[in-house]
């Protein structure tokens, strides 16, 4: 079996710094979307639906649920990407230590 090669994406090597910068950007977007989700939910809670028509009630509840759900989905996608990038940075650091250990043991 051959040694694992360093992963390159479009000529750019994956480094822990790149992973952590990407994680911070993704985390910031996820945090912003979380605040947006909370604001939307509070707005919907403060403004009840004022209709007696069951069709209007059902459609408005469905639209509200859809809006909050889509924003919450975006929140979790960005936060999971941030977590994944942090874990990738840890993996790259561990692999670099292993490569240093094997190269120093070969000398």
N, C-alpha and C positions, 0 to 999 in steps of 0.2 A: 504494500500500500504506500502511496506517495504522501508527502507532507501536504497539509491543506494550504492552498495558495491564498494570498491576501485577496480579499474581495474588492473589485473595482467596479465603479458604476460610471459609465461615460468618461473613462479616463481619470476619475477622481477616486482616490483611496478613502475607504471608510476609516475615520479616526474617532476616538472618543470625544474630541472637541466638537466635531461636526454633529455627532449624535446628541450631545448635550445641548448644543445650540438649537437643533431641530426640536428637541424635547421641550426646551423652554418656550419656543415659538408656539408649538402645539399646545402646551400647557396654558399659555396665556390666552390663546383662542378658546380653549375649553373652559377656562375660568370665566371669560367674557360671555360665552354662551350659557354658562350656568347662571350667571347673574341675569341674563336676558330671559332665561326660562323662569326664574323666580319672579321677575317683574311681570311677565305675561300671566303667570298663574295668579298672582296677586290682583292684577287688573281684572281678570275674568271673575275672580271670587268677589271683588268689590262691586261689579256691575252685573246683577242678576238679569236673566232673560225675562222681559216683560211681555209675555204673550200667553194667550190661553189656547192657541191652536196647537194641537199635538204634533202636527207635521213640522211647524216652525220650531217647536221645542226640540224635536229629534234632530233636525238638520243643524240647528245652532249648537247643540251639544256635540254632535259629530265633528263640526268644524273646529270648535274649541279644542276638542280632544286631539284632532289631527294637528293643529298648530302647535300645541304644547308637546305632542309626541315627536314631531319632526325636529323641533329645536332641542329637545332632550336627546334625541338620537345623535344629532350633531355634537352635542356636548360630550356624550360618552365616546363617540368615535375619536374626537381630538384627545380626550384624556387617555384612552387606551393606546393611542399612537404615542403619546408622551411617555407612558409607562414602558411600552415596547422599545422605544429609543433609549431610554435609561438602561434597560436590561441589555440592549445591544452594546452600549458603551461599556458596561461591566464585562460582557463577554469578550469584547475586543481587548480590554485591558488584561484580562486573564490570559488570553491567547498570546499576547505580546510577552507576558511574563514567562509562559511556558516555552516560547520560542527562544527567549534569552537563556533559560535554564538548559535547554537542549543544545544550544550553540556553545555555551560555556562548558558543558560536559564533554562535548566532542573535541575540544582543544587539548 
